[in-house]
Amino acid sequence: MKKRLSLQDKAFKALKEAVREVVKRHAETGRPLAIWKNGKVVHVSAKQLLRKNGK
């Protein structure tokens, strides 16, 4: 029997999938990602981010 996900769990799952797709698309096109780091917005390579996270 499958466990039913709460609305919060469904939203978190959808957000993670959306972020995964955005990072993938940016890696394919070579566009940088804007992320929040140490209180500032910085631009990083999507490929660099994927390497850092081991994906």
C-alpha positions, -999 to +999 in steps of 0.1 A: +000+000+000+014+034-010+018+061+016-002+092+007+019+124+006+008+155+025+003+187+006+036+200+020+055+169+009+040+171-026+050+208-028+085+201-017+088+172-042+076+195-070+100+222-060+130+199-060+120+186-095+116+221-108+151+231-095+166+200-110+152+208-144+164+245-142+199+234-133+199+208-161+187+234-186+213+259-176+240+233-178+230+224-213+229+261-225+259+273-205+240+300-187+250+307-151+227+303-121+221+330-096+223+317-060+223+332-026+257+328-008+269+345+024+242+371+022+248+380-014+236+369-048+264+352-068+264+337-103+278+302-106+282+278-135+255+251-135+281+225-144+302+237-114+272+233-091+264+198-105+301+187-099+300+201-063+268+182-055+281+150-073+253+148-099 
